[in-house]
Amino acid sequence: MTRQIPVQQDRLLRPRPLPFLLPGAPSDHGTHPEQAKNITQVTGKYLAQASGSPIVLLICAFLNTAVVHANATPSDLERITVTGSQYTLATRHNTHFLSKERIESMPHIADDIFRLMPALPGVAAGDYSANFFVRGGHSDEVLVLLDGQQLYRPFHMKSFNSAFSIVDTDNVGAMDFSSGGFTARYGNKMSGVMAIESLYDMPQYKHSLGVSFINARAGSQGTFDDDKGTWLVSVRRGYLDLVLDAVEDESNKFEPIYADLFAKVSYELTDTQSLSGHFLYAWDDEILDDTFTEWDGVREYQVKEKVSGEYSSAYAWAVLHSDWRENLSSQTLLSVARVEEDRSGGQYDPTEVWLTLDDNKFFYAYSLKQDWQWRVSDSHYLESGFEAKYLDAEYDYWLEAWYPVNYDGEDYRQQKTQLTASGNVFGAYISDRWRLNPDWVAELGLRWDQQDYYGFTKAQWSPRVALLYQPADEQRVSLSAGDYYQPEDILSLQVADGTTEFHGVEKARHVILSYQHVLSPAFQWRAEAYLKKLSQLRPWYENAFDLYEFLPEGQADRYRVAPDSARVKGVELSFQHHITSQWQWQASYSWSNAQDSISGRWYPRSWDQRHAVKLTSRYQFDNGWQISGLVYFHSGWPMTGESGRLVKNTPNGGYEIQRSLNERNQLKLGNYKRIDMRIHKIYPLSNSELTVFFEVSNLLNFDNECCIDRTSYSVDRQGKLRKKEERGHWLPIIPSFGVKWAF
């Protein structure tokens, strides 16, 4: 049977390496530690990856976070994992630390694999969103791929902070995540790569039905033409709207309706070629119509909010995998993508804002991509490829707002933008990997990218270099550096904030130093230090009180951030202990510092979390039940907030309160802490199996501060101004459950 995943075949189709650790997730070696001894004896002896920049002149270090498969030999250079800071979350091989089955037993909100990302070191996220930040970068700095196809804004409930992803976790066969130092194969993103592969093995049970607290799904797989072809189809529908409709009162209406469909067909054309076709469709219809009462310290008043959105994303692509010779192969991908987003809403708050807006976007992308792998000799391996895209985006935006309270002297704002942007994006790369001797492997990579759309024409060269040195079987040190560029996405023009021209290309220079030590077959640890220097940054807009406002661009606390440069540095420590075949734990500690330089001063980024601790443990009882726990702790995020002062009102001789935004991010929210638990069991039935789980997020119901809800002022008897600040909170305790029947 031919390979069923024709993309990234050197990483996904051959015996795959074992990434070191997913902090916050149980390991899955599939054996008792003593039985796994043959695996750990070759820990990293023949692995390397590289990406970096000779311009830096500092060849820095990252630890290749993989352990080569036990059958790998020194001549298998193409099998070496080449990405640093890499984590594999699901795979068919039981030698990997976290299998698909283990993911199903771990607590993560809505069974969304994107929601599992904050368990990794260097990843930060808020409770309200499935989107995340990688090593201090913006949330749009991660390249998301599904079977080789780039996904654009791959989220449901975009009107409400992109609460869930459009990728059904049950369809995930493997996922590689890189938080830095990725190879020249990947471009146009500065912080990370999330490469997802759909199911490719034929399971024992080919059909499934599932229901959870959030959604219901159905899936089916099969073969045809004497097993030359395989097919997969799944459909998922969220039913939060039905749950909320049963409990909310007449003054509140919240109906987040969403669904997605995924289908794939693969066929073995010849012994050396296979063709696969893929289709992904996601759809949302969201409504929030809410009226509630507020108190300003003097009187009660009503606030009305209304948000509605219709979103759809459609992707169709085909991949041809060709083995031209035993040592030469290629993958060719042809695709079309369409994204449509329609959002409208309004807000009436007599003390803050009256606004109405209408936001419509339409986007098409046509892509051709090809990747080649050539094993020149036992000590020399080449990868190369190119990509060409035609992009077309339409914007139609209108906003009108009045502000009883304003911070910039503007009490009325109107914004109207209509424009069409189209053009081309090209990219090409080559990556040359050499085994210098049994202990050293080097890789040089070079990437070229060019963008040409709507008066925006730029080109970039991105050199990358890396070395791996292993002084002993149990220890590995690797060095890498690289330049990474990110143009403003044609779909991400900030028209809501009055921007009508695309900014130049942002640049990040990665420097990573890592060391890994396997102390025993059951215990290993890793230390990694990194530095990212960012320049040519495009300005962006934030809200001073809450990063997750539903209608952020219309709020009075909206302000512009225009850094001259930025830097992110950090240290990550990870530990993994496989105590017995039934009991494992993992832990990680991260220290990081993400700052922007603005007019000669350094300010923390709004998602900067100086300290973060993540701990996971899993235990399997003799009766088949599994219990898993996740513990999160991180420093509170910075916040800007506001201040007030008494100013004499000349006409009447009295005083009034003049309000202004504070200096950027000089306040701190409270430290974040959360404990999640899940119990899970699979019941074998006649010709089928039943999986059940129960989960509680934020088990101890911690009040974690997320934002500033309201700031009010009063004057005491001595004539002094008193300020009262009310903090909002992340999600409270949330119980959940789920059942899946596979047959």
KOLFI-694923 format. One record per residue: y, z, x of N, C-alpha, C in turn; residue in three letters. Coordinates in steps of 0.1 Angstrom, whole numbers, plus 5000, padded with zeros to 4 digits. Last residue first. Layout:
KOLFI-694923
YZXYZXYZXALA/...
end
This chain:
KOLFI-694923
501951574829500551534824500251384829PHE/503951854830503551734837502051704833ALA/506452024815505051994813504851854820TRP/508652294822508352154824506852124823LYS/511252504813509852474811509652324814VAL/513652764820513252624820511752614819GLY/516652964819515252944818514852794818PHE/519153204827518753074824517253074824SER/522153404827520753394826520353244823PRO/524853484846524353374837522853374838ILE/527653694851526153684851525753574841ILE/530553474856529853604854528353584855PRO/532253264879531353274868530753414868LEU/535453394891534453294890533453334879TRP/538553494876537353524882536353404881HIS/542153564882541053504874539753524882GLY/544453834884543553734890542453694881ARG/547853884878546453894872545553784878GLU/550354074890549653954893548253974887GLU/553554184886552254204882551454074882LYS/556454324901555554204899554154254896LYS/559654454894558254484896557454354893ARG/562754514908561854414902560454444905LEU/564854794900563954714909563054624902LYS/566254964884566754824886566054744896GLY/565255194878566055194890566655054893GLN/563555134857564755204854565755214866ARG/562354804865562154944862563555004860ASP/561654494851562654564859562554714855VAL/558854264856559654364848560554434857SER/556853974855557754054861558454154851TYR/553653814861554753854852555653954860SER/551353554865552253644872553353684863THR/547953464860549253484855550053584864ARG/545653394876545753354862547253364857ASP/544753284906545753364900546053314885ILE/541253284915542553224913543553324908CYS/538853414918538853264920540353214921CYS/536953694925538253634923538253494927GLU/534153814910534653744922535953674918ASN/532654064898533954004895534553934907ASP/529154054896530254074904531554004898PHE/526554074883527754054875529054094883ASN/524254094895524954214894526254204888LEU/523453814895522653914888523354054886LEU/524353544896525253664897524553774890ASN/521853404876522853384886523853494885SER/518453424870519753484867520653464879VAL/515753254855516653264866517953344861GLU/512353164851513453244846514453264858PHE/510152884845510952974854511953044846PHE/507052714845508052794838508852864848VAL/504952434841505852514850506852584842THR/501752324835502952374829503752464839LEU/499752034838500252164843501552194836GLU/496651864830498151874830498452004836SER/493951864824494551734827496151744827ASN/494352174812493352064812494151934813SER/496552334835495952314822494952204823LEU/498052574857497152454855496552454841PRO/501252684857500052714850499152584850TYR/503452804881502852684876501452724870ILE/506453004880504952994881504552864875LYS/509053214891508553084889507053084889HIS/512253374891510753384891510153254885ILE/515253424909514453334900512953374902ARG/518553534914517153554914516453454905MET/521553584933520753504924519253534925ASP/524453764939522953764941522353684930ILE/527553744957526653704945525253724949ARG/530953774966529553824967528753794955LYS/533953734983533053674973531653734976TYR/536953934985535653874991534753834980ASN/539953824968538953924972537653854977GLY/542353604983541553644972540553754977LEU/545353645000543953635001543353684988LYS/548353455008547653555001546153535003LEU/549353235021549553365028548853485020GLN/549452955013548253025016548353155024ASN/552752885021551452835018550352925023ARG/555053115007554653035019553153005017GLU/555353104971555253174984554953064995ASN/557552954948556252964954556353034968LEU/559753154928559553054938558153064944SER/562153254903560753244908560653134918ARG/564553484894564353344900562953344907GLN/565553644866564553644876564353494881ILE/568953754861567753674857566853674869GLU/571553974849570653924860569453844854TYR/574953934837573654004838572853944850GLY/577253794833577253914842575953984843GLY/577153554820577153674812577153804820ASN/577653364842578253354829578353484821PRO/575953454865577453464865578053454851THR/573353654870573753544861575253544858ASN/571953734900573053764891573353634883LYS/568453764904569753684907570753714896VAL/565653904917566753924907567953844912LEU/562753714925563853794929564953794918ARG/559253654930560453654922561553744928GLY/556553444941557353564942558553544933SER/553153314939554553304938555253444940GLU/550253144955550953244946552453224946GLY/548253074975549653064977550453164968THR/545253184992545953144979547453154982MET/542053165008543453185008544153134995PRO/538953324997539753205000541253245000TRP/537253605011538053545000538853425005GLY/534253555029535553605029536353535017SER/531053575013532053515022533353575020HIS/527653595006528853665008529753585017PHE/524653574986525853504992526953604994TYR/521253564984522453654985523553574993VAL/518553484964519653434973520753534972LEU/515053504959516353564958517353494968GLY/512053454941513053404951514353474949SER/508753484934510053544932510953504944ILE/505953344917506853344929508153404925GLN/502653394905504053404903504853414917TRP/499953404914500653274913502153284910GLY/498753644918498553584905499353454903ASN/499653724943498353674942498053604929ASP/503153614947502153714943500753644942PHE/505353524972504353474962503253574960GLN/508753554979507453614979506553554968TYR/511553484998510653434988509353504990ARG/515053515005513653565007512853514995SER/518153455022517153415012515753485015THR/521553485027520253535029519353495018LEU/524553425043523653375033522253415037LYS/527953495049526553535052525653485040VAL/530953415065529953375054528653425058ALA/534353435072533053485074532153455062HIS/536553265064536353305078534953355081ARG/536952995046536253125045535853165059GLN/539252775032538852835045538152975042ASP/540252635012538852665011538252725024TRP/542852585019542652665007541152695005SER/543452645054543152555043542752635031ARG/546152825069544652815065544552715054PRO/548552685091548252745078546752725074TYR/550752685118549352675113549152755101TRP/553752495124553052625121551652595116ARG/554952255128554852335140554152475137GLY/554752125103556052155109555952265120SER/551652235100552752175092554052225098ILE/548252205106549552225113550652155105SER/545652385090546552265090547852295098ASP/542452515097543852525096544552385097GLN/539552705095540052565091541552575088ALA/537152865110538652875109539152725107ASN/534253065107534952945108536452965106SER/531053185112532453215114533153085115TRP/528053255094529053155099530353215100SER/524653335095526053385095526953275101TYR/521653335076522653265084523953345084SER/518153365071519453425071520353335079ALA/515053385054515953315062517353385061GLN/511553485049513053505048513853425058TRP/508453495032509353435042510753485039GLN/505153545023506453605024507253545035TRP/502653435024503253465010504653505011GLN/501853405049501753285041502453305027SER/504353615065502953585061503053455053THR/506953555077506153685079504653665077ILE/508853355092507653335083506753445085HIS/512153355095510953435098509953405088HIS/515053235110513953205101512753285105GLN/518553215113517353275117516353245106PHE/521653105128520553085117519253145122SER/525053095132523853155136522853145125LEU/527852905140526852925130525552985137GLU/531352885144530052925150529152955139VAL/534152665145533252755139532052785148GLY/537252495136536252545146535352645140LYS/539452245129538352325123537452365134VAL/542752135125541652165134540652265126ARG/545251885120544451995115543352015125ALA/548651765117547251755122546551875116SER/550751765099550851675110549451655117ASP/550151775063549951825077550251715087PRO/551451815035551551705044551351755059ALA/551051885002550651935015550651815024VAL/553051954973552551854983552251924996ARG/552152124943553052104955552252014965TYR/552352274911551852164919552752144931ARG/553052454892552852504906552252394915ASP/553252334868554552354875554252404889ALA/550852064862551252214862552452224871GLN/549751814862550851844853551351984853GLY/547551804879548751734883549951764874GLU/545451944866546152004877547451934880PRO/544052024841545051924842545951954854LEU/542252234849541752114842542751994842PHE/542252384882542952354869542352234862GLU/541252484906540352424896540952414882TYR/542852624923542352494928541652414917LEU/545652794913544252774909543852634914ASP/548252824923547552944917546052924915PHE/549252594934549452724942548652834936ALA/547452304937548052394928548152534935ASN/548152014958547352124954548152204944GLU/547851694973548551784964547551894959TYR/548251535006547551564993548351664985TRP/548751295032549251405023548351415011PRO/546351205056547151165045547551295037ARG/546451245092546051295078546951245067LEU/546251195119546651085110546251115095GLN/543551415128544851365129545051245120SER/541551695137541851595127543351545129LEU/538851815155540251785155540651675146LYS/536352045153536851925147538351915148LYS/533752205170535252185169535552045163LEU/531052445169531652305167533152315167TYR/527952585178529452595178529952455176ALA/525052745169525752615170527252645169GLU/521852875174523252905175523952765176ALA/518752975158519652865163521052915163ARG/515353085160516753105157517552995163TRP/512153175147512953095155514453115151GLN/508753275141510253315142510953225151PHE/506153205142506653255129508153285129ALA/505453125167505153025156505853075143PRO/508353245185506953255181506753145170SER/510853155192510353275199508853295196LEU/512652885198511452925190510753035198VAL/515952825199514852895206513752935196HIS/518752615204517652655196516552715204GLN/522152545205521052595212519952645202TYR/525052335206523952405200522852445209SER/528252215199527352275210526352355203LEU/530351935192529352035187528452085199ILE/533151785180532551835193531651945188VAL/534651505165533651615164533251655178HIS/537651405153536851405165535951525165ARG/538851205126538351335131537451315143ALA/541551045109540651055121540151195123LYS/542450825083542450965089541350955100GLU/544450545079543150595081543150725088VAL/547350555057546550505068545250575069GLY/547450535020547850595033546950525044HIS/548550304996547450365003547950415017PHE/550950374971550650304983549450374990GLU/551750544951551450404947551050314959THR/551850864938551550784950551150644945THR/552251044917553250954920553050864932GLY/550051184911551051264918552151164923ASP/548351004900548751114892549851194898ALA/547650834921548650794912549150904903VAL/546350844947546850964940547950924931GLN/543350654950544850654951545350764942LEU/540650634950541150764951542650764954SER/539350384952539250454939540050594939LEU/539650324978540350244968540350304954ILE/540050595000539150514991539950444981ASP/541550585030541750635016540950535007GLU/539150595057540350535050540450595036PRO/538250785083538050785069539350715063GLN/536250815113537450765106537150765091TYR/535350985141534950955128536250925120TYR/533951005174535150985166534650935152ASP/532051265190532151135183533451125176GLY/529451415210530851405206531051275199ALA/526951645222527351525215528851535212SER/523951775235525351755237525851635229LEU/521452035232521951895230523451885230SER/518652215241520152205241520452065240VAL/515852415233516552285232518052305233ARG/512752575239514152575239514752435239GLN/509952565241510552655231512052645230GLU/509352405262508952365249509652445238ASP/512352375283511052425280510652385265ALA/514652225284514152285297512752335295PRO/515751945271514852055267514152105280GLN/518651785260517851835272517051945267TYR/520251495249519451605246518651645258LEU/523551365244522451385253521551505247LEU/525551105230524951235229523851235239ALA/528450935215527450955226526851095225VAL/530450685200529750815198528650815209ARG/533450525190532450545200531750675198PRO/534750335167534350465167533150485177SER/537650145159536450155167536050295169TRP/539150005130538850115138537550095147GLN/541849865111540549845118540349965128ALA/543549785081543349865092541949835098LYS/545749715056544849655065544749735078THR/547049705025546549805034545449735043PHE/547649545004548649565014548249665025GLY/545249574989546449614984547549644995TYR/542949595017543149585002544549634999TYR/540849605041541949515038542049505023ASP/539349765069539749775054540849675052GLN/536649795092537949735088538149735073GLN/534949935119535249925105536549865103ASP/532349975143533549905140533749895124TRP/530750195166530950145152532250085151ARG/528250285189529650225187529650165173LEU/526450515209526650445196528150395195GLY/523950615230525250565229525350485216LEU/521850885239522150775229523550745229GLU/519151015258520550985256520750875246ALA/517051275268517151155260518651135257VAL/514951445291516251395287516251275279TRP/512351505299513151615294514551565288ASP/511151275309510451345298511351455292PRO/514051065311512851115317512251205306ASN/515550905293515850905307514750955316LEU/515150705267514550825273514750815288ARG/517850595247517050585259516450715262TRP/519350405222518750535225517750515237ARG/522150285207521150255218520650385223ASP/523450135180523150255185521950245195SER/526149965164524949955172524750085179ILE/527649835134527349935143526149895152TYR/530249745110529149705119528849815129ALA/531949665080531549765090530349715098GLY/534649605057533549555066533249665076PHE/536049555025535749655036534549605044VAL/538649385007537349395014537249505023ASN/540149404974540149364988538749384994GLY/542649534951541349464954541349424969SER/544349704926544049694940542749624942ALA/546849714902545449664905545349644920THR/548649954882548449864893547049824895LEU/550950154867549950054864549849964877GLN/552350464860551850374870550850284865THR/554650714854553950604848553650504859LYS/555851034847555150944857554450834850GLN/558351274844557651154838557051064849GLN/559451594840558851504848558151394840ARG/561751864841561251754833560651654843TYR/562852044858562252094845561751984836ASP/563052114891562752004882562152054869GLU/563152314909564352274903564252164893GLY/560652394917561352294926562652244920ASP/559552554899559652604913560352514922TYR/560052654865559752554875560052614889ASN/559552714831559552774845559252664855VAL/559452514812560352634810560552704823PRO/559052184818558752314824559752414821TYR/557451904804558651984805558152124810TRP/556051574811555951724811557351784811ALA/553951294809555251344806555151504804GLU/552151024823552351164822553751194818LEU/549850764828551050804822551050954820TRP/548250494844548450634843549850664837TYR/545850284854546850294843547050434839ASP/544350084878544950214875545950194863TYR/541449924891542649924882543050064878GLU/539849774919540249894911541449874903ALA/537349634938538449604928538649724919ASP/535849514968536249624959537349584950LEU/533149404986534349364979534649464968TYR/531749475018532049515004533249444999LYS/529249475042530349405037530549445022ALA/527749595071527949615057529249545053GLU/525149605096526449565091526549595077PHE/523349725126523549685112524949645109GLY/520849875147522149805145522249765130SER/519150045172519450035158520749965157GLU/516650065198517950015193517950015178LEU/515150225224515150205210516550165205TYR/512950295251514250225247514150185232HIS/510550365261511650445264513050395260SER/508750175253508450315250509550405253ASP/511049925241509949965249509650115246SER/512349845218512349755229511249795238VAL/512149865186511649945197511449845209ARG/514749825164513949745174513449845185TRP/515949785132515349875141514549795151GLN/518849715111517749675120517249785129TRP/520249675079519949765090518749715098ASP/522849555058521549525065521449615077GLN/524449495027524149585038522849555044LYS/526849415004525749365011525549445024LEU/528349494972528049524986526849454991SER/531049534951529949444954529649464969TYR/532449744927532149734941530949644942ALA/535149834905533949754908533749744923TYR/536750054882536450014896535149934896PHE/539450194865538250104864538050044878PHE/541050464848540650394860539450304858LYS/543550634831542450534830542250464843ASN/545050894815544650844828543450754827ASP/547751054800546650954797546350884811ASP/549251364789548851264799547751174794LEU/551651614783550651524778550451414788THR/552951954782552651824789551651744781LEU/554852224788554452134777554152004783TRP/554552544804554552394804554252334791VAL/555252824802554952754815555152604814GLU/555652944778556253014789556052934802THR/554352794758555852814758556452884770PRO/552152554764552352694768553852724768ASP/550152304757551352364752551352514755TYR/548852014770548852154771550252204766GLN/546551734768547851794767547751944768GLY/544851424777544951564773546351604772GLY/542351194790543651224783543651374779SER/540650954809540951104806542351114800ARG/538150744818539250754809539450904805ASP/536650554842537050694839538350684830GLU/533950374855535050374845535350514841GLU/532450184880532850324876534050314867VAL/529849994892530950004883531250144879ARG/528349794917528549924911529849914903ALA/525649614931526949604924527049744917VAL/524049504962524249594951525549564944SER/521449474985522449404978522749474965LEU/520149535017520549595004521649514998LEU/517449525039518649445034518849495020THR/516049635069516249655055517549595050GLN/513649555094514949545089514949585074SER/511949575126511949585112513449585107SER/509749565153511049515148510949515133LEU/507249605163508349685169509649645164ASN/505549425150505149565151506349655155GLU/507949225132506849245142506549395142ARG/509149245108509049115114507949115125TRP/509049395079508449425092508249295099ASP/511549455056510749355063510249405076SER/512649525023512149585036511249485043HIS/515249495003514149415008513849485022LEU/516549624973516349654988515149574992VAL/519149614949517849574954517749584969ALA/520949784923520749734937519349704940TRP/523449904902522249824903522049764917ALA/525050154885524750104898523450024897TYR/527650294867526450214867526250154880ALA/529250554849528950494862527650414861SER/531850674828530550604829530450544844SER/533550894806533250844819531950774819TYR/536151024788534950934787534750874801GLU/537651324777537351224788536051144784GLY/540251554769539051464765538851364776SER/541751854762541351764772540151684767VAL/544152084752543251974748543051874759LYS/545452394744544952304755544052204748GLU/547952624736546952524731546652434743LYS/548752964731548652854740547552754735VAL/550953184714549753104714549852994725GLN/551953524722552253384719550953304720TYR/553353854721552153764721552653624717GLU/555654014744555253954731553953874733ARG/555754144768556754174758556254124745VAL/553754064784554254194787555254234776GLY/552753824775553553824787554253954790ASP/549653724764550653834763551453834776TRP/548053474743548453534756549453644754GLU/545453324725546653414725546853474739THR/544352984721544153124724545453194725PHE/542652694714543852774711543552914713THR/541252384725541252534726542652594722ASP/539152144730540252174721540352324718ASP/537651924750538052064750539252074741LEU/535051684754536151734746536351884747ILE/533551404768533851544769535151574761GLU/530951214776531951224765532351364764ASP/529451024802529951144797530951124786ASP/526750874820527750864809528151004805TRP/525150674844525550804840526750794830ALA/522450494858523550494848523850634844TYR/520850304882521350434878522550424869LEU/518250114895519250124885519650264882PHE/516649904918517050034914518150024904HIS/513849734933515049724924515349864919GLY/512349634963512549734953513849714946SER/509849474982511149454975511149564964LEU/508349425014508349485001509749474995SER/506349275039507549275031507349345018GLN/503849255051504949285059506349295052THR/502049165033501649285041502849335049ASP/504249095005503249055015502849185023THR/505449244984505349094984504249044993LEU/505049514966504549464979504449314978GLU/507749654948506549564948506349514962TYR/509149894926508949854940507649764940SER/511750004905510549924906510349874920VAL/513450264888513150194901511750124900LYS/516050434871514850344871514650284884ALA/517750684853517450624866516050554865PHE/520450794834519150724834518950664848LEU/522151074818521950974829520550914828ASP/524751234799523351184801523351094813ALA/526751474781526451384792525051344793TYR/529351644765528151564763527951474775ILE/530851924760530651834771529251764770PRO/532952044738531751954737531551874749GLU/534452294724534152254738532852174737PHE/536952434705535952334705535752284719LYS/538252704686537852654699536752544698ASN/538652794661539852764669539552704682SER/536152854650536752724646538052694654GLU/534052964678534652974665535452854662ASP/530752904692532152904692532752914678GLU/527952874689528453004691529953014691VAL/527052614684526452724676527152854678ALA/528452474703528752444689528252554680ASP/527052544726528452594724528852574710LEU/524652394723524652544725526052604721VAL/525652134722524852194710524852344711LEU/526852104747527652084734526952144722ASP/524752124764525652234764526552224751LEU/522751934769523051974755523852104755TYR/522251634788522751774787523051804773GLY/519451444794520651464785521051604785ARG/517851184812518251324811519451334802ARG/515050994822516251004814516551154812VAL/513350774845513650904840514950904832SER/510850584860511950594851512150734846VAL/509250374883509650514880510850504870LEU/506450194897507650204889507950344886TRP/504949974921505150104915506350104907THR/502449734931503749764926503749904920GLY/499949714939500949654947502349694943LYS/497949824922498749914931499649844941ASP/497249604907496349654917497049744927ASP/499649574890499049464899498249524910ASP/501249904891500749774884500249684895PHE/501850254883501550134892501150014884THR/504250504875503050434873502950324884GLY/506050774858505750694870504450614868GLN/508650934840507350864840507250784852SER/510451194822510151104833508751044833GLY/513051364806511751304805511551204816ALA/514951664798514651534806513251494803ARG/517851854789516451814787516151684794ALA/519952124801519651994797518151974794ASN/520352414803521452314804521152174799ILE/518052554802519252614795520352504794PHE/515652294799516152414806517352454797SER/512652094798513852154791514352274798VAL/510751804803511251934807512451974799GLY/507851614809508851654799509351784803LEU/506251354827506751484826507851494815SER/503551174843504551184833505051334831HIS/501651184863502651084864503751084853LYS/500151404885500551384871501751294870TYR/500051354912498751374904499051344889GLN/502451104922501951244920500651244912PRO/503050884947502550884933501951024931MET/506050894966504650924964504250924949ASP/508750864961508050754966506550774966TYR/511850954945510350974947509650854951LEU/514750864965514050894952512550914955SER/516751024989515750924986514950964974GLU/519951075000518951114991517950994989ILE/522051195024521151075021519951115013ALA/525051285030523951335021523151215017MET/527051365057526251265050525151325042VAL/530451475065529051485063528351365057GLY/533251415074532651545075531051545074SER/534351155072534751235083533851365085MET/533550815065533550955061533651045073LYS/533250565076534250585066534150715059ASN/529650545084531050535087531850565074GLY/526550555101527350595090528850595093TYR/525450485125524950415113525950445101ARG/526250645145527050525142526650455130ALA/525250975133525150855142526150745137THR/526951295130525951185125526251055133PHE/528351525135527651455146526751355141GLY/527651715104528451675116527651605126GLY/525851785085527251845084528051815096SER/523551605067524151625080525551675079SER/520551605050521951635049522451665063PHE/518151415033518651455046520151485045ASP/515651445010517151445012517451495026MET/513151304989513551355002515051355002ALA/512851264962511651274970511951334984GLY/514251344931514451344946513151364953VAL/513951364904513751234910513851234925ASN/514651624898513251594897512951454902ASP/517451614900516651674911515151644910THR/519351344892518351434887517451484898ASP/522651304898521351294904520451394899VAL/525151364890524451264882523051234888ILE/526051714891525851584897525151494887SER/528451914873527051884877527051744883PHE/531251954871530352074871528952044875ALA/534051854877532751794882531651894883SER/536151984865535852024879534551964884ASN/536251854839536052004841535452034854PHE/536151594839537351654833537351804836SER/533651534848534751524857536051584852LYS/530951564839531951664835533151654845MET/528951454868529151474853530351574851HIS/529451264897529351384890529551364875PHE/529951104922528651114915528551244907PRO/532050924934532351034925531051064916ARG/529750674941531150704941531450814930TYR/527150634964527550674950528950724951LEU/525650374982526650474981527050504967GLN/522150334986523350294979524350404979GLN/519850444998520750355006522050314999GLY/518950614978518150494982518950394990ASP/522050724977520850724969520050604972LEU/524550904995523650784994522450814985LEU/527651015001526551034993525750904991VAL/529651145026529051015021527751055014LEU/532351355023530951355024530451215018VAL/535051405017534651365031533151355033GLU/535951514994535651374994535351315008ASP/536551775000535351754992534951604992SER/537751815034537951795019536651755013HIS/536352045058536851915054537051915039GLY/535152285066536552275065537152145060GLY/532352215065533052255077534552225077ARG/532552065035531752075047532552105059VAL/532652155001533452125013532552155025PHE/531552004970531552104980532352064992PHE/530751994934531351934946531452044957ASN/530152124912528952084920529452024933ALA/532252404902532052264906530752244914SER/532652674898532852584887532452434890TYR/532352824922531352824911531452714901ASP/533152624951533452714940532452714930GLY/531952614985532052564972532452664962ALA/531052515018531752605009531852534996ALA/528952515047529252455034529952555025VAL/528152645070529252545071529652485058GLY/524652665061525852705069526852595070PRO/523652615027523652575041524852635048LEU/524152695001523152775009523152735023ALA/525752494990526352614996525452705003PRO/523652314980524352284992525052404998MET/522752344954522052414965522752404978LEU/524152184938524452324937523752404948ARG/522851944942524151964948524652104948PHE/520551984927520451994941521751994948ILE/520452184899521252074905521152084920ASP/519652364880518652284887519252164894ASP/521752514870521452384863520452304871ALA/522052684901522652664887522252524883ILE/519152794916520352714918520852664904HIS/516552964931517652974921518752884925PRO/513552784938514752854942515752864931MET/511352634930511252774929512452854933SER/512052374936511852414922511752564920GLU/511952384963513252374957513152414942ILE/509252384967509952504970511352504964ARG/508552124960508052234952508752364954GLU/509651984980510151964967509752084958LYS/509852215008509352105001509952094987SER/511052305037511452315023510952195015LEU/510052245063510352385059510652405044PHE/507252025065508752055064508952195058HIS/504651985063505152045076506652075075THR/504051835041503951985040504352055053ASN/506051565031505151625041505151775041HIS/507851485012506451475008505551545019ARG/510751685008509951575014508551585010THR/513951815009512851785001512051675007ALA/515951875027515751965016514551935007LEU/516851905060516051825051515651915039THR/519751895079518851975071518151885061TYR/521451875110520751815099519851905092GLN/522951875134523351955122522751905110SER/522451535144522651675147523051745134GLY/520051285141521251345136521351495139THR/517751165149518851145157520151205151VAL/514351225154515451245145516751245153THR/512150985166512951105170514151105160ILE/510750765163510450875154511350995156ARG/511350595184511950565171511750675161GLU/509750685204511150715205511850695191LEU/506950755211507450735197508950765196ASP/506050825236506450685234507050655220SER/505351095235506651055242507050915239PRO/504351135200504051125214505351085221THR/503551335171504451245178504051255193ALA/501951495156501351385162502251295170ASN/503651695146502651735156502051615163ALA/507051595144505751605138504751625149HIS/509651785161508851655159507551685153VAL/512151955145510951975153510051855150VAL/515751955145514451905141513351945150ALA/518451955151517852055142516552015137THR/519851945182519051865172518251955164ASN/522752105186521352115187520652025177LEU/525351955204524852005192523352015194PHE/528051965226526651995224526352015209ALA/529851705242529651845237528251855232CYS/531451585268530251555260529851695255ILE/534551505270533751625269532551585261LEU/535751265267535351305280534651445281LEU/536551145244536751285245536551335259VAL/535650885247537050915249537351055251ILE/533050885241533350895255534850915258PRO/531851065214532950975219533150985233SER/528851055195529951115201530851015207GLY/525551125188526751055183527851125189SER/522151125189523351125195524451065187ALA/519151315193520051225185521451225192GLN/515751375199517151365203517951295193ALA/512651495210513551455200514951455206LEU/510251595222510551455223511551415213TYR/510251865218510051815232510451675233LYS/510551995193511751925199511451875213GLY/507852165196509152185190510152115198THR/505152165200505952045204507352045198VAL/504252395190504152375204504852255209GLN/504552395163505652455170505452435185THR/502052275156503352215152504452265162ILE/500052445163500152315169501452245167ASN/500552665147500852675161500952535167LYS/499952705120501052605123501352605138ALA/498152905119497652765117498752665120GLN/499853125122498853095133498352945131GLU/501353105098501953085111500953055122PRO/499552905073499853045079500453015093HIS/501252625059500152685066500552825069THR/503452505049502152465043500952535050GLY/505952565056505152495066503752455061HIS/508652615043507352565037506652495048ASP/511052875037510452775045509152735039SER/513652915012512352945018511852835026PRO/517152925019516052865012514752895019ALA/519253025033519253045019518152975012GLY/519152775057519552915054519752925039PRO/516852575066517852575055518152725052LEU/516052475098516152585088517152545077LEU/515152255115514952385118515052485107PHE/513251975103514552035105514352185107PRO/510651805116510951925108512251985111LEU/510351445113510551575120510851685111PRO/507751255097509151305098509251435106ARG/506050965103505951105103507251165106PRO/508050725085507150755095506950905095ARG/509950705065508650655062507650685073LEU/512350815073511750865060510350815058LEU/513350715096513450865094512650905082ARG/512950455097512550525109512650675107ASP/513850355073512450375074512050455087GLN/516150335057516050435067514650465071GLN/514550185029515750215036515550335046VAL/512350135013512650045023513950075031PRO/509850325003511350345005511750245016ILE/507250255002507950254989509450284991GLN/505250045022506150165021506950145008ARG/502249915006503449905015504350025012THR/498850005009500050005000501250005009MET/
end
